[in-house]
């Protein structure tokens, strides 16, 4: 079961959907990820696409993010996210917002609201990770959803092709953890603020 590693919700054990449809990010990968972006988290605006259990956005807000928006299309997963928000007593917290929709309409809605984010994290089903990353990067550009010094982070599999050259953002770095890879991208429009430790 996923858990919140640190911050105001530290130690909370979160629910996860049954079966193989949702694959929560492991604690090891999550700890490594947040270690690399820790200086960016306080007061940031964080977008979690393919949110699954909600644990990544919850972790971000637990560590001091001003906003954690979760996009999830699965009704079962959304029910789990709501249970997790209730468990940490954050069901009414405006810092954590759930959008139940496919990522296309959800990103359009955020654009219509004039939203922009400092960190956009996506953890698609591994078999679709590259296609989703290409499409979402294009939408982020088109809708201007990422701050100029912001980053997009993609979790994907080391066993499947993932061509960073065709993704419409500047490749920054990839880090491997067993079968899991975390790849970082920036907009490439600002030289400051895109360093990943």
C-alpha positions as CSV (number, residue, x, y, z in Angstrom):
1,X,0.0,0.0,0.0
2,X,1.3,3.5,-0.8
3,X,2.2,5.8,2.0
4,X,3.0,9.5,2.5
5,X,6.7,9.7,3.1
6,X,7.0,13.1,4.8
7,X,5.4,16.4,5.5
8,X,2.1,17.2,7.2
9,X,0.5,13.9,6.1
10,X,3.6,11.9,6.9
11,X,3.1,8.2,7.6
12,X,-0.5,8.0,6.2
13,X,-1.0,4.6,4.5
14,X,-3.2,5.2,1.5
15,X,-5.7,2.9,-0.2
16,X,-5.0,1.5,-3.7
17,X,-7.4,0.0,-6.2
18,X,-7.6,-3.8,-6.4
19,X,-6.2,-5.6,-9.5
20,X,-3.7,-4.6,-12.1
21,X,-5.4,-1.6,-13.7
22,X,-3.6,0.9,-11.4
23,X,0.1,0.6,-10.6
24,X,1.1,2.9,-7.8
25,X,4.5,4.4,-7.9
26,X,6.7,2.5,-5.4
27,X,7.9,4.2,-2.2
28,X,11.5,3.8,-3.4
29,X,10.9,5.6,-6.7
30,X,8.7,8.2,-5.0
31,X,11.3,9.0,-2.4
32,X,14.0,9.3,-5.1
33,X,11.7,11.6,-7.2
34,X,10.9,13.9,-4.4
35,X,14.5,14.1,-3.3
36,X,15.4,15.4,-6.7
37,X,12.7,18.0,-6.8
38,X,12.5,18.9,-3.1
39,X,13.7,22.5,-3.6
40,X,10.9,23.1,-6.1
41,X,8.0,21.8,-4.0
42,X,7.4,24.5,-1.4
43,X,4.6,26.9,-2.7
44,X,4.6,25.2,-6.2
45,X,1.6,24.3,-8.3
46,X,1.7,20.6,-9.0
47,X,-0.3,18.7,-11.7
48,X,-0.6,14.9,-11.4
49,X,-1.9,13.2,-14.6
50,X,-2.9,9.5,-14.4
51,X,-3.2,10.1,-10.7
52,X,-4.3,6.6,-9.7
53,X,-4.3,6.7,-5.9
54,X,-3.6,10.4,-5.7
55,X,-0.4,9.7,-3.8
56,X,1.9,11.9,-5.8
57,X,-0.2,15.0,-5.6
58,X,-0.9,14.2,-1.9
59,X,2.9,13.9,-1.3
60,X,3.5,17.2,-3.0
61,X,1.0,19.1,-0.9
62,X,2.2,17.3,2.2
63,X,5.6,18.7,1.5
64,X,4.4,22.2,1.0
65,X,3.0,22.6,-2.5
66,X,0.3,25.3,-2.7
67,X,-1.9,23.2,-5.1
68,X,-2.0,19.6,-6.2
69,X,-4.4,18.9,-9.1
70,X,-5.1,15.2,-9.9
71,X,-6.4,14.1,-13.3
72,X,-7.9,10.5,-13.4
73,X,-10.4,9.0,-15.8
74,X,-11.1,5.7,-14.0
75,X,-14.2,5.8,-11.7
76,X,-12.7,3.2,-9.4
77,X,-9.4,5.1,-9.1
78,X,-11.3,8.3,-8.4
79,X,-13.3,6.6,-5.6
80,X,-9.9,5.5,-4.1
81,X,-8.5,9.0,-4.4
82,X,-11.6,10.4,-2.5
83,X,-11.1,7.8,0.2
84,X,-7.5,8.8,0.5
85,X,-8.4,12.5,0.8
86,X,-10.9,11.6,3.5
87,X,-8.3,9.4,5.3
88,X,-5.9,12.4,5.6
89,X,-8.8,14.8,6.4
90,X,-8.3,16.7,3.2
91,X,-11.5,16.0,1.4
92,X,-12.5,19.7,1.6
93,X,-8.9,21.1,1.2
94,X,-8.8,23.4,-1.8
95,X,-5.1,22.6,-2.1
96,X,-6.1,19.1,-3.4
97,X,-8.3,19.1,-6.5
98,X,-9.6,16.0,-8.4
99,X,-10.7,16.1,-12.0
100,X,-12.4,13.0,-13.3
101,X,-11.8,13.0,-17.0
102,X,-9.5,11.8,-19.8
103,X,-6.4,14.0,-19.9
104,X,-7.3,15.8,-23.1
105,X,-10.6,17.4,-21.8
106,X,-9.0,17.9,-18.4
107,X,-6.1,19.8,-19.8
108,X,-8.4,21.9,-21.9
109,X,-10.5,22.7,-18.8
110,X,-7.4,23.8,-16.9
111,X,-6.3,25.9,-19.9
112,X,-9.8,27.5,-20.0
113,X,-9.4,28.4,-16.3
114,X,-6.0,30.0,-17.0
115,X,-4.1,27.5,-14.8
116,X,-0.3,27.1,-15.0
117,X,1.9,24.7,-13.2
118,X,5.4,24.5,-11.9
119,X,5.6,20.7,-12.0
120,X,3.6,18.4,-14.2
121,X,4.0,14.7,-13.4
122,X,2.6,11.9,-15.5
123,X,2.5,8.2,-14.8
124,X,0.7,6.6,-17.7
125,X,0.2,2.9,-18.2
126,X,3.7,1.8,-19.2
127,X,2.5,0.4,-22.5
128,X,1.1,3.8,-23.5
129,X,3.7,6.0,-21.8
130,X,5.5,7.3,-24.8
131,X,2.4,8.1,-26.8
132,X,0.9,9.8,-23.8
133,X,4.0,11.8,-23.1
134,X,4.2,13.0,-26.8
135,X,0.5,14.1,-26.8
136,X,0.6,15.7,-23.3
137,X,3.8,17.6,-24.1
138,X,2.1,19.0,-27.2
139,X,-1.0,20.0,-25.2
140,X,1.1,21.6,-22.5
141,X,2.8,23.7,-25.1
142,X,-0.5,24.6,-26.9
143,X,-2.4,25.5,-23.8
144,X,0.6,27.1,-22.1
145,X,0.1,25.1,-18.9
146,X,3.7,25.0,-17.7
147,X,5.6,27.9,-16.2
148,X,8.7,28.9,-18.2
149,X,11.1,27.4,-15.6
150,X,8.7,24.5,-14.9
151,X,9.3,20.8,-15.5
152,X,7.4,17.9,-16.9
153,X,8.3,14.5,-15.4
154,X,7.3,11.1,-16.9
155,X,7.4,7.7,-15.2
156,X,7.9,4.9,-17.7
157,X,9.4,1.5,-18.2
158,X,13.0,0.7,-18.9
159,X,11.8,-2.3,-21.0
160,X,9.8,-0.3,-23.5
161,X,11.0,2.3,-26.1
162,X,10.9,5.9,-25.0
163,X,12.3,8.3,-27.6
164,X,12.9,11.7,-25.9
165,X,13.8,13.3,-29.2
166,X,10.2,13.3,-30.5
167,X,8.7,14.8,-27.3
168,X,8.1,18.6,-27.7
169,X,10.1,19.6,-24.7
170,X,13.8,19.9,-23.8
171,X,15.2,16.7,-22.4
172,X,16.9,17.3,-19.0
173,X,17.7,13.9,-17.4
174,X,16.6,10.3,-16.9
175,X,17.1,8.3,-13.8
176,X,16.6,4.5,-13.6
177,X,15.3,2.5,-10.6
178,X,15.1,-1.1,-11.7
179,X,12.4,-1.4,-14.3
180,X,11.2,2.1,-13.7
181,X,12.6,5.3,-15.3
182,X,11.9,8.9,-14.3
183,X,12.5,11.3,-17.2
184,X,12.6,15.1,-16.8
185,X,11.8,17.7,-19.4
186,X,11.8,21.5,-19.4
187,X,10.2,24.0,-21.8
188,X,13.7,25.1,-23.0
189,X,12.7,28.8,-22.9
190,X,14.5,29.7,-19.7
191,X,18.1,28.9,-18.6
192,X,17.3,29.4,-14.9
193,X,15.5,27.1,-12.6
194,X,15.6,23.8,-14.5
195,X,18.5,22.1,-12.7
196,X,17.6,18.7,-11.4
197,X,19.7,17.6,-8.5
